[in-house]
Amino acid sequence: MFEFGADLQRRSEMFGSFPAAGISRLSTPRANRPTLTKFGLTLSSEEHPPEHLVAIAVAAERAGFDFVSISDHFHPWIGEQGHSPFVWTVLGAIAGQTTDIEVGVGVTCPTVRMHPAINAHAVATTACLFGDRFTWGVGTGEALNEHVLGDRWPPAPQRLEMLEEAIEVMRALWTGESITHRGRYYTVEDARIFDLPDDPIPVLVSAFGEKSAQLAARAGDGLWITGIKDEVIDAYRAEGGSGDIWTQLSLCWDEDEDAARERALRVWPNTGLPGQLAQDLRTVQHMEQATSLVTDDHLEDMPMGPNPEPILRSISEAREAGIEYIYLHQIGDPTEGFIEFWEAEIRPEL
């Protein structure tokens, strides 16, 4: 039996030296790690059905992408996107159809819709299937996906506390010990996960601001962001974070620039929402009402059309910021020209 809060000495002996909140981390000092940029492709589960997400992953591996990242949501952002399959089923299919490409989940909210113990079980099984190819990103989530069981949507500071406790619970379960935990937010009784991967599971924490960046440094094995957020990266490093940084760069490639602009605004206007709206709006209808106010001007920084230069510039800026994992979100189907464009116009320049 493993009781939290009752035997800190035993925990220290079992896991080694612990950072704050008793959470084991995998990060090694940045100076001791080779600096190597890896390039990936987004598996946009909001835009594609499950079988096609698997096909995109297979195509990405054949094209020489280093990794793919898949989102974990209950709903799409808006109805036009049209999809949102159960990520753990899709991941199992991808594991069976690929052999070399790395796979990350960017990101899961492991606090409301699914209990941390259930998330820990799902992740452990998935990591067994992928071996050392799997990385898990976690974050505080959005009301859009987490309200579906009728639970109250907590304010941001409480969501951070819940995430930190959830990470602690999950790491404890991944020891293979029988776990009992009675915390502020979660209870686990006599739970044990029997199927575990050979290596520790990397857990990266998503951050949009200073406090979540500090949590990523304290509790995670790396940092997950979208775009290039220097202030978040600086806060993560200042707090002692030394793990890899993953980021998504959204774009809309098309041979016709006007078609690319039309598709980006129609399919992915949510990227233009400011502040907390994306985290606090509860339904797809509410998101559609909010994104109806988004115009071309709100997406002006997004590369759109056939020109590779804006994409290369974004990638260069991300590399200069010290981001190790850079993955491209093609708005629209990547297998309809974008992967060939990547192979011919982007990859040779990197």
C-alpha positions as MATLAB code, in Angstrom:
seq = 'MFEFGADLQRRSEMFGSFPAAGISRLSTPRANRPTLTKFGLTLSSEEHPPEHLVAIAVAAERAGFDFVSISDHFHPWIGEQGHSPFVWTVLGAIAGQTTDIEVGVGVTCPTVRMHPAINAHAVATTACLFGDRFTWGVGTGEALNEHVLGDRWPPAPQRLEMLEEAIEVMRALWTGESITHRGRYYTVEDARIFDLPDDPIPVLVSAFGEKSAQLAARAGDGLWITGIKDEVIDAYRAEGGSGDIWTQLSLCWDEDEDAARERALRVWPNTGLPGQLAQDLRTVQHMEQATSLVTDDHLEDMPMGPNPEPILRSISEAREAGIEYIYLHQIGDPTEGFIEFWEAEIRPEL';
ca = [
       0.000    0.000    0.000;
       1.199    3.455   -0.886;
      -0.301    6.290    1.213;
       0.316    9.885    0.123;
       1.406   12.277    2.847;
       2.164    9.458    5.293;
       5.556    8.211    4.209;
       7.629   10.903    2.492;
      10.859    9.113    3.300;
       9.708    6.001    1.487;
       8.685    8.093   -1.495;
      12.114    9.685   -1.608;
      13.787    6.291   -1.546;
      11.479    4.940   -4.267;
      11.648    7.823   -6.732;
      14.885    9.617   -5.840;
      15.101   13.362   -5.273;
      11.743   15.135   -5.661;
      10.977   18.702   -6.682;
       8.132   20.651   -5.101;
       4.861   18.761   -4.586;
       6.611   15.396   -4.697;
       6.562   15.030   -8.474;
       9.282   13.060  -10.255;
      10.608   14.638  -13.438;
      12.646   13.378  -16.353;
      14.269   16.638  -17.412;
      18.042   16.785  -17.684;
      19.978   20.053  -17.567;
      19.790   21.878  -20.891;
      23.589   22.098  -21.111;
      23.791   18.299  -20.972;
      21.293   17.675  -23.783;
      22.076   17.844  -27.509;
      20.253   20.678  -29.269;
      18.396   19.121  -32.176;
      15.303   20.526  -33.833;
      12.655   17.991  -34.769;
       9.865   18.755  -37.211;
       6.351   17.418  -37.030;
       2.869   17.551  -38.475;
      -0.404   18.189  -36.651;
      -3.048   15.497  -36.677;
      -5.963   17.891  -36.330;
      -8.633   15.706  -34.756;
     -11.109   18.581  -35.082;
     -10.827   18.478  -38.878;
     -10.507   14.788  -39.779;
     -12.283   11.492  -39.027;
     -10.353    8.814  -37.117;
      -9.398    6.619  -40.051;
      -7.984    9.599  -41.941;
      -5.953   10.744  -38.934;
      -4.255    7.349  -39.071;
      -3.664    7.752  -42.817;
      -2.115   11.204  -42.264;
       0.226    9.784  -39.616;
       1.351    7.050  -42.010;
       1.887    9.627  -44.775;
       3.865   11.844  -42.383;
       6.164    8.948  -41.495;
       6.750    8.147  -45.174;
       7.537   11.819  -45.851;
      10.236   11.869  -43.186;
       8.551   13.953  -40.499;
      10.139   13.312  -37.119;
       6.847   13.296  -35.217;
       3.137   13.997  -35.273;
       1.008   15.623  -32.595;
      -2.679   14.912  -32.083;
      -5.195   16.962  -30.113;
      -7.420   15.488  -27.383;
     -10.848   17.150  -27.305;
     -14.463   16.086  -26.840;
     -15.720   18.715  -29.326;
     -14.313   20.554  -32.319;
     -13.939   24.286  -31.794;
     -16.654   25.083  -34.362;
     -19.096   22.971  -36.335;
     -17.353   23.648  -39.654;
     -14.382   21.578  -38.453;
     -16.741   18.663  -38.074;
     -14.857   15.988  -36.080;
     -13.535   14.985  -32.653;
     -12.807   11.240  -32.296;
     -11.654    9.595  -29.051;
      -7.919   10.134  -29.119;
      -6.859    6.952  -27.304;
      -8.528    4.716  -29.874;
      -6.900    6.634  -32.721;
      -3.499    6.393  -31.030;
      -3.792    2.627  -30.794;
      -4.441    2.444  -34.528;
      -1.493    4.757  -35.270;
       0.788    2.603  -33.117;
      -0.180   -0.399  -35.209;
       0.378    1.365  -38.555;
       3.694    3.162  -37.889;
       7.128    2.032  -36.768;
       9.485    5.006  -36.385;
       7.668    8.317  -36.135;
       7.322    9.883  -32.685;
       3.821   10.728  -31.465;
       2.722   13.358  -28.967;
      -0.682   14.260  -27.542;
      -1.044   18.000  -27.514;
      -2.728   18.300  -25.128;
      -4.991   16.400  -22.690;
      -6.819   18.000  -19.781;
      -6.517   15.180  -17.186;
      -8.585   16.834  -14.466;
     -12.330   17.015  -15.183;
     -13.697   14.931  -18.065;
     -11.581   11.908  -17.111;
     -10.215   11.178  -13.635;
      -6.393   11.201  -13.393;
      -6.373    7.476  -12.561;
      -8.204    6.668  -15.804;
      -5.906    8.975  -17.753;
      -2.892    7.277  -16.179;
      -4.225    3.888  -17.275;
      -4.897    5.050  -20.857;
      -1.493    6.708  -21.164;
       0.391    3.721  -19.754;
      -1.222    1.359  -22.265;
      -0.573    3.778  -25.130;
       3.063    4.173  -24.100;
       3.442    0.381  -24.077;
       2.302    0.306  -27.703;
       4.626    3.110  -28.826;
       7.646    2.419  -26.632;
       9.992    5.385  -26.559;
       8.077    7.106  -29.393;
       5.365    8.563  -27.139;
       5.134   11.937  -25.349;
       2.121   13.203  -23.434;
       1.157   16.856  -23.135;
      -1.245   18.017  -20.404;
      -2.972   21.305  -19.684;
      -5.781   22.952  -17.780;
      -8.247   22.515  -20.629;
     -11.268   24.365  -21.927;
     -14.862   24.464  -20.733;
     -15.887   23.487  -24.279;
     -14.584   19.957  -23.692;
     -14.658   19.532  -19.934;
     -18.190   20.642  -18.964;
     -19.858   17.685  -20.669;
     -20.473   15.670  -17.472;
     -22.078   18.635  -15.735;
     -19.114   19.448  -13.527;
     -18.461   23.033  -12.484;
     -15.790   24.749  -14.608;
     -13.216   26.003  -12.076;
     -11.372   29.334  -12.312;
      -7.846   29.296  -13.722;
      -5.920   29.223  -10.403;
      -7.914   26.207   -9.224;
      -7.421   24.440  -12.556;
      -3.657   24.786  -12.096;
      -3.898   23.248   -8.622;
      -5.985   20.396  -10.000;
      -3.484   19.778  -12.786;
      -0.554   19.646  -10.381;
      -2.316   17.142   -8.132;
      -3.382   15.092  -11.163;
       0.223   14.849  -12.373;
       1.307   13.666   -8.934;
      -1.398   10.995   -8.864;
      -0.545    9.744  -12.341;
       3.196    9.580  -11.732;
       2.547    7.572   -8.563;
       0.369    5.104  -10.475;
       3.100    4.690  -13.086;
       5.408    3.247  -10.429;
       3.393    0.017  -10.543;
       2.706    0.256   -6.811;
      -0.748   -0.035   -5.258;
      -1.784    3.575   -4.713;
      -4.125    5.205   -2.260;
      -4.424    8.982   -2.510;
      -6.798   11.283   -0.662;
      -6.094   14.772   -1.856;
      -7.840   18.092   -2.179;
      -9.374   17.244   -5.557;
      -8.928   13.522   -6.183;
      -9.345   10.226   -4.382;
      -7.719    6.976   -5.464;
      -8.130    3.765   -3.467;
      -5.962    0.669   -3.851;
      -5.334    1.270   -7.545;
      -2.516   -0.434   -9.415;
      -1.564   -0.307  -13.092;
      -0.066   -3.603  -14.233;
       0.890   -2.816  -17.852;
       3.593   -0.146  -17.875;
       6.195    0.869  -20.483;
       9.844    0.089  -19.871;
      10.814    3.787  -19.772;
       9.269    6.687  -17.807;
       6.501    8.530  -19.654;
       7.483   12.103  -20.627;
       4.832   14.569  -19.435;
       4.945   18.078  -20.895;
       2.801   20.881  -19.471;
       0.996   23.397  -21.666;
       1.399   27.054  -20.747;
      -0.068   30.346  -21.916;
       1.183   32.544  -19.079;
       3.734   32.876  -16.292;
       2.002   30.751  -13.646;
       1.422   27.808  -15.963;
       5.012   28.122  -17.215;
       6.188   27.886  -13.614;
       4.056   24.771  -13.154;
       5.614   23.282  -16.287;
       9.085   23.889  -14.838;
       8.112   22.500  -11.450;
       6.034   19.480  -12.416;
       6.710   18.656  -16.048;
       9.383   17.187  -18.257;
       9.010   19.966  -20.793;
       6.867   22.853  -22.024;
       4.063   22.808  -24.611;
       3.006   26.067  -26.283;
       1.375   27.327  -29.457;
       3.155   29.862  -31.612;
       6.269   31.601  -30.316;
       5.738   33.028  -26.829;
       9.052   34.419  -25.631;
       7.646   35.547  -22.285;
       6.346   32.041  -21.517;
       9.629   30.424  -22.543;
      11.565   32.932  -20.427;
       9.361   32.236  -17.398;
       9.823   28.492  -17.870;
      13.606   28.746  -18.090;
      13.801   31.267  -15.221;
      11.972   28.800  -12.978;
      14.516   26.107  -13.795;
      12.688   24.343  -16.605;
      15.206   22.474  -18.728;
      13.082   20.057  -20.751;
      12.207   20.177  -24.430;
       9.773   22.774  -25.738;
       7.092   21.786  -28.258;
       5.139   24.312  -30.305;
       2.505   24.285  -33.033;
       2.707   26.736  -35.940;
      -0.585   27.049  -37.798;
      -0.663   27.791  -41.527;
      -2.881   27.304  -44.536;
      -1.041   26.176  -47.647;
      -2.798   26.204  -50.981;
      -1.661   26.829  -54.545;
      -4.312   29.583  -54.600;
      -3.677   32.209  -51.920;
      -7.275   33.460  -51.990;
      -8.524   29.908  -51.423;
      -6.095   29.525  -48.514;
      -7.316   32.738  -46.883;
     -10.948   31.754  -47.316;
     -10.341   28.289  -45.832;
      -8.319   29.558  -42.870;
     -11.045   31.996  -41.855;
     -13.844   29.491  -42.438;
     -12.251   26.445  -40.782;
      -9.920   27.847  -38.112;
     -11.141   31.290  -36.942;
     -10.730   30.219  -33.292;
      -7.038   31.079  -33.458;
      -8.092   34.716  -33.626;
      -9.941   34.715  -30.298;
      -8.277   36.853  -27.624;
      -7.707   36.238  -23.921;
      -9.699   33.629  -22.012;
     -12.545   33.175  -24.484;
     -11.252   29.885  -25.871;
     -10.909   28.485  -22.333;
     -14.229   29.641  -20.903;
     -16.845   29.370  -23.660;
     -18.958   26.274  -23.023;
     -20.420   25.147  -26.348;
     -19.634   24.931  -30.035;
     -22.478   27.386  -30.626;
     -20.887   29.901  -28.250;
     -17.554   29.473  -30.060;
     -19.254   30.069  -33.404;
     -20.866   33.225  -32.072;
     -17.518   34.533  -30.842;
     -15.553   33.574  -33.966;
     -18.117   35.293  -36.185;
     -16.333   38.499  -35.122;
     -12.934   37.251  -36.337;
     -11.755   38.769  -39.625;
      -8.781   38.371  -41.965;
      -6.964   40.994  -39.916;
      -6.959   38.699  -36.861;
      -5.155   36.018  -38.887;
      -2.668   38.296  -40.628;
       0.366   36.654  -38.954;
      -0.575   33.191  -40.217;
       1.261   31.972  -43.346;
      -1.305   31.429  -46.118;
      -0.920   30.473  -49.747;
       1.827   28.861  -51.838;
       4.842   30.939  -50.735;
       7.286   28.965  -48.547;
       9.040   32.065  -47.193;
       6.541   32.938  -44.407;
       6.610   29.343  -43.191;
      10.405   29.213  -43.227;
      10.514   32.516  -41.368;
       8.184   31.199  -38.643;
      10.270   28.048  -38.284;
      13.465   30.107  -38.056;
      11.971   32.293  -35.318;
      10.913   29.208  -33.370;
      14.394   27.718  -33.620;
      15.970   30.972  -32.492;
      13.665   30.905  -29.464;
      15.176   27.554  -28.463;
      12.182   25.385  -29.381;
      13.210   21.790  -30.033;
       9.957   20.312  -31.393;
       8.237   22.377  -34.103;
       5.111   20.985  -35.729;
       3.043   22.459  -38.519;
      -0.734   22.601  -38.463;
      -1.960   22.625  -42.045;
      -5.523   23.932  -42.029;
      -7.124   21.549  -44.465;
      -6.043   18.053  -45.475;
      -2.211   17.710  -45.394;
      -2.366   14.798  -47.848;
      -3.859   17.038  -50.542;
      -0.640   18.736  -51.556;
       0.873   20.070  -48.355;
       3.052   17.046  -47.573;
       4.496   17.186  -51.105;
       5.044   20.936  -50.644;
       6.869   20.201  -47.369;
       9.136   17.680  -49.054;
       9.928   19.914  -52.031;
       9.955   23.457  -50.628;
      10.391   23.410  -46.850;
      12.452   20.444  -45.682;
      15.392   21.065  -48.082;
      15.773   24.585  -46.618;
      16.089   23.334  -43.034;
];
